[in-house]
């Protein structure tokens, strides 16, 4: 009798795919350490309502829905494919000096049609495969304390399969983590937050702010349709979604939670609809002098939505929520950035994750 499947033995890999509905084999450096998450497969069943019987004797399965969601610790190494798939624009990383450090700037594309991943998850006795999935949402959250930042991704899959001929148990034996991806977690204590007026001078040391918690939530409005072009095979075929495409504006938000409230500055800014620019930099260990691992998030245009202090008996806190907009012109100190955000990563990856 096979051993029971346990969560602790699960492993997951993500690899860029090229054709919607066609899986690619995951292999070396495609693994990502994850905390929790799964692909789900649901389909409505139409019960036979024919008269002449006191109970149903058959049902027909309908179109398949396959949402995927996974959470992992944000790391400086091994996250590039997930980040690039959501952001949409990457390139060949730029070597930093004559070292093993490389920089890639992930820019926010207005359209990610054509970008998709195959997901293969080791379940113990078999592989759970999503042949192709579109990453539709990505979020980062963290707070003061010992826990690393968390990265959560949500996507729309075409189907969940348990008997793939591509990502088999034997094939999964070749799946490995990138070097350094089993460490180098990003800590809140490694972060520097800077914010000032969107029309002000370039961000500097005097613009440092100190939230105790933050959450960045980026959602693309994408939707796939059941067009009849994609179906399961076999005696009882079921309809599958086609590749999701844009269905509306993205929903991009940033929240900052300050542990101290001691003046009305943010309330005044909210009342004046004062627009802001901001960057968040997380700096890790040194790769090669003078270059360190880094995640840099740059926002050229933030609009405050709420700034209500908390109603506490003890110390009152100051949560802020912002809409993230694009900019009509790049603000001072953010040359070329008119997209809602740029996400710059410095690590040891030397190849384009979207190639």
Secondary structure, DSSP 8 states (H G I E B T S, - for coil): ------GGG-EEEEEEESSTT------TT-EE--SEEEE--EEEEEE---SS-SS---EEEEEEEEEEEEEEE-BSSS-HHHHHHHHEE--S-EE-TTSS-EEEEEEE-S--TT-EEEEEEE-SSSEEEEEEEEEEEEEEEEESSSSB-EEEEEEEES--BSS-SSS-HHHHTT--B-TTTTS-B-BGGGEEEEEEETTSS---GGGEE--SEEEEEEE--EE----SS-B--SSS--B-----EE-S--EEEEEEEES---SSHHHHHHHTT--EEEEEEEEEEEEETTEEEEEEEEEEEEEEEE--B---SSS--EEEEEEE---SS--TT-TT--SS-EEEEEES--S-TT-
